[in-house]
Amino acid sequence: MNALQMAKTAYATNKAPIRTPRGIEYEAFARTTHRLKAAAERGRAGFPDLAQALHLNRRLWTLLAADVAEADNALPRELRARIFYLNEFTTQHSRKVLRGDETVEALVDINTAMMRGLRQKAGES
């Protein structure tokens, strides 16, 4: 690329949207939830994908729980406690899903509620 081409592209509009932390969280929940649903719909044939989706979901919730456990987290104390509890529930429920004792519905519902909350807060800003 020569200097003229570099100069033209240096001030070109950026096509990638600016992402907020809330938007990144929303997208993480959306992708993970989609993977949970898609794997569950495939039944036994989708079990490997389901196991991977459950693992990703637990990682997401573990990161969220670690974030709300930080002393300098700005969320209200009660909300932080609820999020931490949901992490524990997600871990336990995921084990039951892997054993075949439960379905992913509760996890999908929780993630969907989180996405609604993230979207609602974004709309208020």
C-alpha positions as a Markdown table, in Angstrom:
| # | Residue | x | y | z |
|---|---|---|---|---|
| 1 | Met | 0.0 | 0.0 | 0.0 |
| 2 | Asn | 1.5 | 3.3 | -1.0 |
| 3 | Ala | 1.3 | 6.6 | 1.0 |
| 4 | Leu | -1.7 | 8.0 | -0.9 |
| 5 | Gln | -3.8 | 4.9 | -0.3 |
| 6 | Met | -2.8 | 4.9 | 3.4 |
| 7 | Ala | -3.8 | 8.5 | 3.7 |
| 8 | Lys | -7.2 | 7.8 | 2.1 |
| 9 | Thr | -7.9 | 4.9 | 4.4 |
| 10 | Ala | -6.6 | 6.6 | 7.6 |
| 11 | Tyr | -9.6 | 8.9 | 7.7 |
| 12 | Ala | -12.2 | 6.6 | 6.3 |
| 13 | Thr | -15.3 | 5.9 | 8.4 |
| 14 | Asn | -15.0 | 3.1 | 10.7 |
| 15 | Lys | -17.7 | 0.5 | 9.9 |
| 16 | Ala | -17.3 | -1.4 | 13.1 |
| 17 | Pro | -19.8 | -0.1 | 15.8 |
| 18 | Ile | -18.4 | 1.1 | 19.1 |
| 19 | Arg | -19.2 | -1.5 | 21.7 |
| 20 | Thr | -20.1 | -0.7 | 25.2 |
| 21 | Pro | -19.4 | -3.2 | 28.1 |
| 22 | Arg | -23.2 | -3.7 | 28.4 |
| 23 | Gly | -23.4 | -4.5 | 24.6 |
| 24 | Ile | -20.6 | -7.0 | 24.9 |
| 25 | Glu | -22.3 | -8.7 | 27.8 |
| 26 | Tyr | -25.5 | -8.8 | 25.8 |
| 27 | Glu | -23.8 | -10.3 | 22.8 |
| 28 | Ala | -22.1 | -12.9 | 24.9 |
| 29 | Phe | -25.4 | -14.0 | 26.5 |
| 30 | Ala | -27.1 | -14.0 | 23.1 |
| 31 | Arg | -24.5 | -16.2 | 21.5 |
| 32 | Thr | -24.3 | -18.6 | 24.4 |
| 33 | Thr | -28.1 | -18.9 | 24.6 |
| 34 | His | -28.4 | -19.6 | 20.9 |
| 35 | Arg | -25.8 | -22.4 | 21.2 |
| 36 | Leu | -27.7 | -23.9 | 24.2 |
| 37 | Lys | -31.0 | -23.9 | 22.3 |
| 38 | Ala | -29.5 | -25.2 | 19.0 |
| 39 | Ala | -27.7 | -28.1 | 20.7 |
| 40 | Ala | -30.7 | -29.0 | 22.8 |
| 41 | Glu | -33.0 | -29.1 | 19.8 |
| 42 | Arg | -30.7 | -31.7 | 18.2 |
| 43 | Gly | -31.4 | -34.2 | 21.0 |
| 44 | Arg | -28.9 | -37.0 | 21.6 |
| 45 | Ala | -27.0 | -36.1 | 18.4 |
| 46 | Gly | -26.3 | -32.7 | 19.8 |
| 47 | Phe | -24.9 | -33.8 | 23.1 |
| 48 | Pro | -21.3 | -32.9 | 22.4 |
| 49 | Asp | -22.4 | -29.4 | 21.3 |
| 50 | Leu | -24.6 | -29.2 | 24.3 |
| 51 | Ala | -21.7 | -30.0 | 26.6 |
| 52 | Gln | -19.6 | -27.3 | 25.0 |
| 53 | Ala | -22.5 | -24.8 | 25.2 |
| 54 | Leu | -23.0 | -25.6 | 28.9 |
| 55 | His | -19.3 | -25.1 | 29.5 |
| 56 | Leu | -19.3 | -21.7 | 27.7 |
| 57 | Asn | -22.4 | -20.7 | 29.7 |
| 58 | Arg | -20.8 | -21.6 | 33.0 |
| 59 | Arg | -17.6 | -19.7 | 32.0 |
| 60 | Leu | -19.8 | -16.7 | 31.2 |
| 61 | Trp | -21.6 | -16.8 | 34.5 |
| 62 | Thr | -18.3 | -17.4 | 36.4 |
| 63 | Leu | -16.8 | -14.3 | 34.8 |
| 64 | Leu | -19.9 | -12.3 | 35.7 |
| 65 | Ala | -19.8 | -13.7 | 39.3 |
| 66 | Ala | -16.2 | -12.7 | 39.6 |
| 67 | Asp | -16.9 | -9.2 | 38.4 |
| 68 | Val | -19.8 | -8.7 | 40.9 |
| 69 | Ala | -17.7 | -10.1 | 43.7 |
| 70 | Glu | -15.2 | -7.2 | 43.3 |
| 71 | Ala | -15.5 | -4.6 | 46.0 |
| 72 | Asp | -15.4 | -1.7 | 43.5 |
| 73 | Asn | -18.3 | -3.1 | 41.4 |
| 74 | Ala | -20.8 | -0.3 | 41.0 |
| 75 | Leu | -24.0 | -2.5 | 40.9 |
| 76 | Pro | -26.3 | -2.4 | 43.9 |
| 77 | Arg | -25.3 | -4.9 | 46.6 |
| 78 | Glu | -28.6 | -6.8 | 46.3 |
| 79 | Leu | -28.3 | -7.2 | 42.5 |
| 80 | Arg | -24.7 | -8.4 | 42.9 |
| 81 | Ala | -25.9 | -11.0 | 45.3 |
| 82 | Arg | -28.6 | -12.2 | 42.9 |
| 83 | Ile | -26.1 | -12.5 | 40.1 |
| 84 | Phe | -23.8 | -14.4 | 42.3 |
| 85 | Tyr | -26.6 | -16.8 | 43.2 |
| 86 | Leu | -27.6 | -17.3 | 39.6 |
| 87 | Asn | -24.0 | -18.3 | 38.9 |
| 88 | Glu | -24.3 | -21.0 | 41.6 |
| 89 | Phe | -27.6 | -22.1 | 40.2 |
| 90 | Thr | -26.3 | -22.2 | 36.6 |
| 91 | Thr | -23.4 | -24.4 | 37.7 |
| 92 | Gln | -25.6 | -26.9 | 39.6 |
| 93 | His | -28.3 | -27.0 | 36.9 |
| 94 | Ser | -25.7 | -27.5 | 34.2 |
| 95 | Arg | -24.6 | -30.7 | 36.0 |
| 96 | Lys | -28.2 | -31.9 | 36.0 |
| 97 | Val | -28.5 | -31.2 | 32.3 |
| 98 | Leu | -25.4 | -33.2 | 31.5 |
| 99 | Arg | -26.7 | -36.1 | 33.5 |
| 100 | Gly | -30.0 | -36.0 | 31.7 |
| 101 | Asp | -32.0 | -35.1 | 34.8 |
| 102 | Glu | -33.0 | -31.6 | 33.5 |
| 103 | Thr | -33.4 | -29.6 | 30.3 |
| 104 | Val | -31.7 | -26.4 | 29.3 |
| 105 | Glu | -34.9 | -24.4 | 29.5 |
| 106 | Ala | -34.2 | -22.8 | 32.9 |
| 107 | Leu | -30.7 | -21.7 | 31.7 |
| 108 | Val | -32.2 | -20.3 | 28.6 |
| 109 | Asp | -34.8 | -18.4 | 30.6 |
| 110 | Ile | -32.2 | -17.0 | 33.0 |
| 111 | Asn | -30.0 | -15.9 | 30.1 |
| 112 | Thr | -33.0 | -14.3 | 28.3 |
| 113 | Ala | -33.9 | -12.4 | 31.4 |
| 114 | Met | -30.4 | -11.1 | 31.7 |
| 115 | Met | -30.5 | -10.0 | 28.0 |
| 116 | Arg | -33.7 | -8.2 | 28.6 |
| 117 | Gly | -32.2 | -6.4 | 31.6 |
| 118 | Leu | -29.1 | -5.5 | 29.7 |
| 119 | Arg | -31.2 | -4.2 | 26.8 |
| 120 | Gln | -33.5 | -2.3 | 29.1 |
| 121 | Lys | -30.6 | -0.6 | 30.8 |
| 122 | Ala | -29.1 | 0.3 | 27.5 |
| 123 | Gly | -32.3 | 2.0 | 26.4 |
| 124 | Glu | -32.4 | 4.0 | 29.6 |
| 125 | Ser | -28.9 | 5.5 | 29.1 |
